[in-house]
Amino acid sequence: MKHGSDDMPIACGLTSAELREREATLLAQFRSAVIGTEELGDGYAFRVSGDGTWIAIIAKMIVAERECCPFLTFELFAQPNVGPVIVRVTGPAGTKDFLKTVWCKPDASI
């Protein structure tokens, strides 16, 4: 899948205070829901419970992140029988390092 512009800067558009707030709220909720993480060539695939509550949080997160991080590409896969949801977050070169710093659990061994 082709991403937007490969020369798009890999940077969050939030201020430091806004980013701290996002990390303490929405990103913290997302991290607590993640039950598995797979490293991809251009990002990560996060596995989350298929419960409707978590799907709503994922949708809210995607909407928020698209506003401040336009370089990110999101793919959402819902497994059958209310199985896990896979959220693939990818982008141009440098995206994986950005995601590891901001999105992944600090203690994750990826």
HELIX and SHEET records of a PDB file:
HELIX    1   1 SER A   16  ALA A   24  1                                   9    
HELIX    2   2 LEU A   26  ALA A   33  1                                   8    
HELIX    3   3 GLY A   52  CYS A   68  1                                  17    
HELIX    4   4 THR A   95  VAL A  102  1                                   8    
SHEET    1   A 4 VAL A  34  LEU A  40  0                                        
SHEET    2   A 4 GLY A  43  VAL A  48 -1                                        
SHEET    3   A 4 VAL A  85  THR A  90 -1                                        
SHEET    4   A 4 THR A  73  ALA A  78 -1                                        
END                                                                             
